[in-house]
Amino acid sequence: MCNPEDDSFKSLGIKAPSLKGRELYNRVTSWVLDENRNILYGGTADGIIFQFFPEENRIVCLGKATDQTNVCAMTISGGTVYALIGEKGECCRLTSYDDSTRELRDLGCPLARSERPWNGYEFASMTTGKDGIVFMGENDRISQLFMYFPPVSLAKKSEEQI
């Protein structure tokens, strides 16, 4: 934890989840803050997604949606956490986590369908626009900007209409 008053750091005494036997190599590779609930979501070098509750100094492992490693980037749209998971030179996979259903899903490899189909490979960033669209930025030799339009559930739609 960082204390800005005296520029010091203090260990929280907790560790990010990792695969058995890989604890030494594990590290957090991506974070995103759920401002509405004050929860940090994180992703690790092993491809594991987790929640961090700062007030309780507690981590909850949510799991691993795919067999790939390295959570490259994360964002939140409409209450759902989206993460890109993939290694250098491999096709990344888009995953999602919905806390209301506790479901962690592999949504597959990003594919743009325009004049010429284009698969997304190496990604380094993602963010959510004000209208809920998820933007994903590639970082390989020929980089593209991908847009993902998350589905709106009927339950969320009816809540918005109230």
Residue pairs with C-beta under 8 A, 6 or more apart in sequence:
1 9
1 10
1 11
1 12
2 8
2 9
3 9
3 10
12 57
13 57
14 57
14 58
14 59
15 23
15 26
15 59
16 26
16 27
16 28
16 42
16 44
16 48
16 50
16 59
17 44
17 46
17 48
17 50
17 59
17 61
18 25
18 26
18 44
18 46
18 48
19 26
19 46
19 48
22 46
25 45
26 44
26 45
26 46
27 44
27 45
28 42
28 43
28 44
29 43
29 44
29 45
29 70
29 71
29 72
30 42
30 43
30 71
30 72
30 73
30 74
30 83
31 40
31 41
31 42
31 43
31 74
32 40
32 41
32 42
32 74
32 75
32 76
32 81
33 39
33 40
33 41
34 40
34 41
34 76
34 81
36 79
38 54
38 55
39 51
39 52
39 53
40 51
40 52
40 54
41 49
41 50
41 51
41 52
41 74
41 76
41 81
41 83
41 97
42 49
42 50
42 51
42 52
42 71
42 74
43 49
43 50
43 71
43 72
43 74
43 83
43 85
44 50
44 71
45 69
45 70
45 71
46 64
46 69
47 64
47 65
47 66
47 67
47 68
47 69
47 70
47 71
47 85
48 61
48 62
48 63
48 64
48 71
49 62
49 63
49 64
49 65
49 71
49 81
49 83
49 95
49 97
49 104
50 59
50 60
50 61
50 62
51 59
51 60
51 62
52 58
52 59
53 59
53 60
62 97
62 102
62 104
63 104
64 104
65 83
65 85
65 93
65 95
65 96
65 97
65 104
65 105
65 106
66 85
66 93
66 95
66 106
68 85
68 86
68 87
68 90
68 92
68 93
69 85
69 87
70 85
70 86
70 87
71 83
71 84
71 85
72 83
72 84
72 85
72 86
72 92
72 122
72 123
72 124
73 83
73 84
73 123
73 124
73 125
73 126
73 136
74 81
74 82
74 83
74 84
74 126
75 81
75 82
75 126
75 127
75 128
75 134
76 82
76 128
77 128
77 132
77 133
77 134
77 150
78 132
78 150
78 152
78 156
79 98
79 99
79 100
79 156
80 96
80 97
80 98
80 150
81 96
81 97
81 98
81 99
82 94
82 95
82 96
82 126
82 134
82 148
82 150
83 94
83 95
83 96
83 97
84 92
84 93
84 94
84 95
84 110
84 123
84 126
84 136
85 92
85 93
85 95
86 92
86 93
86 121
86 122
86 123
88 122
89 121
89 122
90 121
90 122
91 109
91 119
91 120
91 121
92 109
92 110
92 120
92 121
92 122
92 123
93 106
93 107
93 108
93 109
94 107
94 108
94 109
94 110
94 136
94 148
95 104
95 105
95 106
95 107
96 103
96 104
96 105
96 107
96 150
97 103
97 104
97 105
98 105
109 119
109 120
110 119
110 120
110 123
110 136
110 146
110 148
111 117
111 118
111 119
111 120
112 118
112 119
112 120
112 144
112 146
118 144
120 136
120 138
120 144
120 146
121 138
121 140
122 138
122 139
122 140
123 136
123 137
123 138
123 139
124 137
124 138
124 139
125 136
125 137
125 139
126 134
126 135
126 136
126 137
127 134
127 135
128 134
128 135
129 135
132 150
132 152
133 147
133 148
133 149
133 150
134 147
134 148
134 149
134 150
135 145
135 146
135 147
135 148
136 145
136 146
136 147
136 148
137 143
137 145
137 146
138 144
138 145
138 146
